[in-house]
Amino acid sequence: MMGNADDLRTTAGLLDKVDASLNADYGAKSGKDFAEIEALMKAETWFSAEEAIAAGFVDAIMPTTAAAKAKANARAFNLAVYDRAPEALTAPEPEADDSARQRMLARLGLYERTAA
């Protein structure tokens, strides 16, 4: 957000409306009251899939083929704006071992040179 104090107050009012809408949706789904959901939102609470089911926010967990798929989906969003994003979603990916690929490319280059 950029602007003067009036611009920031206008944006804050809009965000209050968004929070109220989210709270109403979360309450309708989970059966939790406004104050409980408001506290969860203010604490920036994150749920695992199992915790979300237990809390009543979701009905089922979609099966995935690998944890990497979930991390890739999470990385589709910029989680840097959150203070309490789970480390499992924000930790950098370890660098892949590229040595086998490099050896294969070198071998392919050797084959190409000898075939010419």
Secondary structure, 3 states (H helix, E strand, C coil): CCCCHHHHHHHHHHHHHHHHHHHHHHHHHHCCCHHHHHHHHHCCCCCCHHHHHHCCCCCCCCCCCCHHHHHHHHCCCCHHHCCCCCHHHHCCCCCCCCHHHHHHHHHHHHHHHHHC
